[in-house]
Amino acid sequence: MSTPSTTIVTHLKTLTAPTANTLSSANSHGIDMPGMLSLALSKANELKTCLTLIANKTDSADPGLVTLNNVLASLT
């Protein structure tokens, strides 16, 4: 079973701050949890820009446009 990209992006945008235990565990393994979450969100914004450009050039008869618009709606 896979998770739709729209759900993943929605969850990414509504993440709460990591708990102290998560941060401690991540730090002990050399993982920058806040930095990685911030980077993921910035990449989601880059994805929005790229998909917007693609959607603008996609013919309205193309069924892929519905998917593009659904993903873009989740990034707004």
MARMIPA-828966 format. One record per atom (N, C-alpha, C): residue number from 1; residue in one letter; atom name; z, x, y. Coordinates in steps of 0.2 Angstrom, whole numbers. Layout:
+-----+--------+-------+-------+-------+-------+
! num ! residu ! atome !     z !     x !     y !
+-----+--------+-------+-------+-------+-------+
! NUM !      A !    CA !     Z !     X !     Y !
...
+-----+--------+-------+-------+-------+-------+
# end
This chain:
+-----+--------+-------+-------+-------+-------+
! num ! residu ! atome !     z !     x !     y !
+-----+--------+-------+-------+-------+-------+
!   1 !      M !     N !     0 !     4 !    -6 !
!   1 !      M !    CA !     0 !     0 !     0 !
!   1 !      M !     C !     0 !     4 !     6 !
!   2 !      S !     N !    -4 !     3 !    11 !
!   2 !      S !    CA !    -4 !     7 !    17 !
!   2 !      S !     C !    -2 !     2 !    23 !
!   3 !      T !     N !     0 !     6 !    28 !
!   3 !      T !    CA !     2 !     3 !    34 !
!   3 !      T !     C !    -3 !     3 !    39 !
!   4 !      P !     N !    -5 !    -3 !    42 !
!   4 !      P !    CA !   -11 !    -3 !    47 !
!   4 !      P !     C !    -9 !     1 !    53 !
!   5 !      S !     N !   -14 !     4 !    56 !
!   5 !      S !    CA !   -13 !     9 !    62 !
!   5 !      S !     C !   -10 !     6 !    68 !
!   6 !      T !     N !   -11 !    -1 !    68 !
!   6 !      T !    CA !    -8 !    -4 !    74 !
!   6 !      T !     C !    -1 !    -5 !    73 !
!   7 !      T !     N !     2 !    -6 !    67 !
!   7 !      T !    CA !     9 !    -6 !    66 !
!   7 !      T !     C !    12 !     1 !    67 !
!   8 !      I !     N !     8 !     6 !    65 !
!   8 !      I !    CA !    11 !    13 !    66 !
!   8 !      I !     C !    12 !    15 !    73 !
!   9 !      V !     N !     7 !    13 !    77 !
!   9 !      V !    CA !     7 !    15 !    84 !
!   9 !      V !     C !    12 !    10 !    88 !
!  10 !      T !     N !    13 !     4 !    86 !
!  10 !      T !    CA !    18 !     0 !    89 !
!  10 !      T !     C !    25 !     3 !    88 !
!  11 !      H !     N !    26 !     5 !    82 !
!  11 !      H !    CA !    32 !     8 !    80 !
!  11 !      H !     C !    34 !    14 !    84 !
!  12 !      L !     N !    28 !    18 !    85 !
!  12 !      L !    CA !    29 !    25 !    88 !
!  12 !      L !     C !    31 !    23 !    95 !
!  13 !      K !     N !    28 !    18 !    99 !
!  13 !      K !    CA !    30 !    17 !   106 !
!  13 !      K !     C !    37 !    14 !   106 !
!  14 !      T !     N !    40 !    11 !   101 !
!  14 !      T !    CA !    46 !     8 !   102 !
!  14 !      T !     C !    52 !    12 !    98 !
!  15 !      L !     N !    50 !    18 !    97 !
!  15 !      L !    CA !    56 !    22 !    94 !
!  15 !      L !     C !    62 !    23 !    98 !
!  16 !      T !     N !    67 !    23 !    95 !
!  16 !      T !    CA !    73 !    25 !    99 !
!  16 !      T !     C !    75 !    32 !    98 !
!  17 !      A !     N !    79 !    35 !   102 !
!  17 !      A !    CA !    81 !    42 !   101 !
!  17 !      A !     C !    84 !    43 !    95 !
!  18 !      P !     N !    82 !    49 !    92 !
!  18 !      P !    CA !    85 !    51 !    85 !
!  18 !      P !     C !    93 !    52 !    86 !
!  19 !      T !     N !    96 !    50 !    80 !
!  19 !      T !    CA !   104 !    51 !    80 !
!  19 !      T !     C !   106 !    58 !    80 !
!  20 !      A !     N !   112 !    59 !    82 !
!  20 !      A !    CA !   114 !    66 !    82 !
!  20 !      A !     C !   114 !    69 !    75 !
!  21 !      N !     N !   115 !    65 !    70 !
!  21 !      N !    CA !   114 !    68 !    63 !
!  21 !      N !     C !   107 !    70 !    61 !
!  22 !      T !     N !   102 !    66 !    64 !
!  22 !      T !    CA !    95 !    67 !    63 !
!  22 !      T !     C !    93 !    74 !    66 !
!  23 !      L !     N !    95 !    74 !    73 !
!  23 !      L !    CA !    94 !    80 !    77 !
!  23 !      L !     C !    97 !    86 !    74 !
!  24 !      S !     N !   103 !    86 !    71 !
!  24 !      S !    CA !   107 !    92 !    68 !
!  24 !      S !     C !   103 !    94 !    62 !
!  25 !      S !     N !   101 !    89 !    58 !
!  25 !      S !    CA !    97 !    91 !    52 !
!  25 !      S !     C !    90 !    94 !    53 !
!  26 !      A !     N !    87 !    91 !    58 !
!  26 !      A !    CA !    80 !    93 !    60 !
!  26 !      A !     C !    81 !   100 !    63 !
!  27 !      N !     N !    86 !   101 !    67 !
!  27 !      N !    CA !    87 !   108 !    70 !
!  27 !      N !     C !    88 !   113 !    65 !
!  28 !      S !     N !    92 !   111 !    60 !
!  28 !      S !    CA !    94 !   116 !    55 !
!  28 !      S !     C !    88 !   118 !    51 !
!  29 !      H !     N !    83 !   114 !    51 !
!  29 !      H !    CA !    77 !   116 !    47 !
!  29 !      H !     C !    71 !   118 !    52 !
!  30 !      G !     N !    73 !   119 !    58 !
!  30 !      G !    CA !    68 !   122 !    63 !
!  30 !      G !     C !    63 !   116 !    65 !
!  31 !      I !     N !    65 !   110 !    65 !
!  31 !      I !    CA !    61 !   105 !    67 !
!  31 !      I !     C !    63 !   102 !    74 !
!  32 !      D !     N !    58 !   102 !    79 !
!  32 !      D !    CA !    59 !    99 !    86 !
!  32 !      D !     C !    58 !    92 !    86 !
!  33 !      M !     N !    63 !    88 !    84 !
!  33 !      M !    CA !    61 !    81 !    83 !
!  33 !      M !     C !    59 !    78 !    89 !
!  34 !      P !     N !    63 !    78 !    95 !
!  34 !      P !    CA !    61 !    75 !   101 !
!  34 !      P !     C !    54 !    78 !   104 !
!  35 !      G !     N !    53 !    84 !   103 !
!  35 !      G !    CA !    46 !    87 !   105 !
!  35 !      G !     C !    40 !    84 !   100 !
!  36 !      M !     N !    42 !    83 !    94 !
!  36 !      M !    CA !    36 !    81 !    89 !
!  36 !      M !     C !    35 !    73 !    91 !
!  37 !      L !     N !    40 !    69 !    92 !
!  37 !      L !    CA !    39 !    62 !    94 !
!  37 !      L !     C !    35 !    62 !   101 !
!  38 !      S !     N !    37 !    66 !   105 !
!  38 !      S !    CA !    34 !    66 !   112 !
!  38 !      S !     C !    26 !    68 !   111 !
!  39 !      L !     N !    25 !    73 !   107 !
!  39 !      L !    CA !    18 !    75 !   106 !
!  39 !      L !     C !    14 !    69 !   102 !
!  40 !      A !     N !    17 !    66 !    97 !
!  40 !      A !    CA !    14 !    60 !    94 !
!  40 !      A !     C !    12 !    55 !    99 !
!  41 !      L !     N !    17 !    53 !   103 !
!  41 !      L !    CA !    15 !    48 !   108 !
!  41 !      L !     C !     9 !    50 !   113 !
!  42 !      S !     N !     9 !    57 !   115 !
!  42 !      S !    CA !     4 !    59 !   119 !
!  42 !      S !     C !    -3 !    59 !   116 !
!  43 !      K !     N !    -3 !    60 !   109 !
!  43 !      K !    CA !    -9 !    60 !   105 !
!  43 !      K !     C !   -11 !    53 !   104 !
!  44 !      A !     N !    -6 !    48 !   104 !
!  44 !      A !    CA !    -8 !    41 !   104 !
!  44 !      A !     C !   -12 !    39 !   110 !
!  45 !      N !     N !    -9 !    42 !   116 !
!  45 !      N !    CA !   -13 !    40 !   122 !
!  45 !      N !     C !   -20 !    44 !   123 !
!  46 !      E !     N !   -20 !    49 !   120 !
!  46 !      E !    CA !   -27 !    53 !   119 !
!  46 !      E !     C !   -32 !    48 !   115 !
!  47 !      L !     N !   -29 !    46 !   109 !
!  47 !      L !    CA !   -33 !    41 !   105 !
!  47 !      L !     C !   -35 !    35 !   109 !
!  48 !      K !     N !   -31 !    32 !   113 !
!  48 !      K !    CA !   -33 !    27 !   117 !
!  48 !      K !     C !   -39 !    28 !   121 !
!  49 !      T !     N !   -38 !    34 !   125 !
!  49 !      T !    CA !   -44 !    36 !   129 !
!  49 !      T !     C !   -50 !    36 !   125 !
!  50 !      C !     N !   -50 !    40 !   119 !
!  50 !      C !    CA !   -56 !    41 !   115 !
!  50 !      C !     C !   -59 !    34 !   113 !
!  51 !      L !     N !   -54 !    30 !   110 !
!  51 !      L !    CA !   -57 !    24 !   107 !
!  51 !      L !     C !   -60 !    19 !   113 !
!  52 !      T !     N !   -57 !    20 !   119 !
!  52 !      T !    CA !   -59 !    16 !   124 !
!  52 !      T !     C !   -67 !    18 !   126 !
!  53 !      L !     N !   -68 !    24 !   126 !
!  53 !      L !    CA !   -75 !    27 !   127 !
!  53 !      L !     C !   -79 !    24 !   122 !
!  54 !      I !     N !   -77 !    24 !   115 !
!  54 !      I !    CA !   -81 !    22 !   110 !
!  54 !      I !     C !   -83 !    15 !   110 !
!  55 !      A !     N !   -77 !    11 !   112 !
!  55 !      A !    CA !   -78 !     3 !   112 !
!  55 !      A !     C !   -83 !     2 !   118 !
!  56 !      N !     N !   -83 !     5 !   123 !
!  56 !      N !    CA !   -87 !     4 !   129 !
!  56 !      N !     C !   -95 !     5 !   127 !
!  57 !      K !     N !   -96 !     9 !   122 !
!  57 !      K !    CA !  -103 !    10 !   120 !
!  57 !      K !     C !  -105 !     7 !   114 !
!  58 !      T !     N !  -100 !     3 !   111 !
!  58 !      T !    CA !  -102 !    -1 !   105 !
!  58 !      T !     C !  -105 !    -7 !   106 !
!  59 !      D !     N !  -110 !    -9 !   102 !
!  59 !      D !    CA !  -114 !   -15 !   103 !
!  59 !      D !     C !  -109 !   -21 !   101 !
!  60 !      S !     N !  -109 !   -26 !   105 !
!  60 !      S !    CA !  -105 !   -32 !   104 !
!  60 !      S !     C !  -106 !   -35 !    97 !
!  61 !      A !     N !  -112 !   -34 !    94 !
!  61 !      A !    CA !  -113 !   -37 !    87 !
!  61 !      A !     C !  -110 !   -33 !    82 !
!  62 !      D !     N !  -108 !   -27 !    83 !
!  62 !      D !    CA !  -105 !   -22 !    78 !
!  62 !      D !     C !   -98 !   -25 !    76 !
!  63 !      P !     N !   -97 !   -26 !    70 !
!  63 !      P !    CA !   -91 !   -28 !    67 !
!  63 !      P !     C !   -85 !   -23 !    68 !
!  64 !      G !     N !   -87 !   -17 !    69 !
!  64 !      G !    CA !   -82 !   -12 !    70 !
!  64 !      G !     C !   -78 !   -13 !    77 !
!  65 !      L !     N !   -82 !   -16 !    82 !
!  65 !      L !    CA !   -79 !   -17 !    88 !
!  65 !      L !     C !   -72 !   -21 !    88 !
!  66 !      V !     N !   -72 !   -26 !    83 !
!  66 !      V !    CA !   -66 !   -30 !    83 !
!  66 !      V !     C !   -60 !   -25 !    81 !
!  67 !      T !     N !   -61 !   -21 !    76 !
!  67 !      T !    CA !   -56 !   -16 !    74 !
!  67 !      T !     C !   -54 !   -11 !    80 !
!  68 !      L !     N !   -59 !    -9 !    83 !
!  68 !      L !    CA !   -57 !    -4 !    89 !
!  68 !      L !     C !   -53 !    -8 !    94 !
!  69 !      N !     N !   -55 !   -14 !    96 !
!  69 !      N !    CA !   -51 !   -18 !   100 !
!  69 !      N !     C !   -44 !   -20 !    98 !
!  70 !      N !     N !   -43 !   -21 !    92 !
!  70 !      N !    CA !   -37 !   -22 !    89 !
!  70 !      N !     C !   -32 !   -16 !    90 !
!  71 !      V !     N !   -35 !   -10 !    88 !
!  71 !      V !    CA !   -31 !    -4 !    89 !
!  71 !      V !     C !   -30 !    -3 !    96 !
!  72 !      L !     N !   -34 !    -4 !   100 !
!  72 !      L !    CA !   -33 !    -3 !   108 !
!  72 !      L !     C !   -28 !    -7 !   110 !
!  73 !      A !     N !   -28 !   -13 !   108 !
!  73 !      A !    CA !   -23 !   -18 !   110 !
!  73 !      A !     C !   -16 !   -16 !   108 !
!  74 !      S !     N !   -15 !   -12 !   102 !
!  74 !      S !    CA !    -9 !   -10 !   100 !
!  74 !      S !     C !    -6 !    -4 !   104 !
!  75 !      L !     N !   -11 !    -1 !   107 !
!  75 !      L !    CA !    -9 !     5 !   111 !
!  75 !      L !     C !    -8 !     4 !   119 !
!  76 !      T !     N !    -9 !    -2 !   120 !
!  76 !      T !    CA !    -8 !    -4 !   127 !
!  76 !      T !     C !     0 !    -5 !   129 !
+-----+--------+-------+-------+-------+-------+
# end
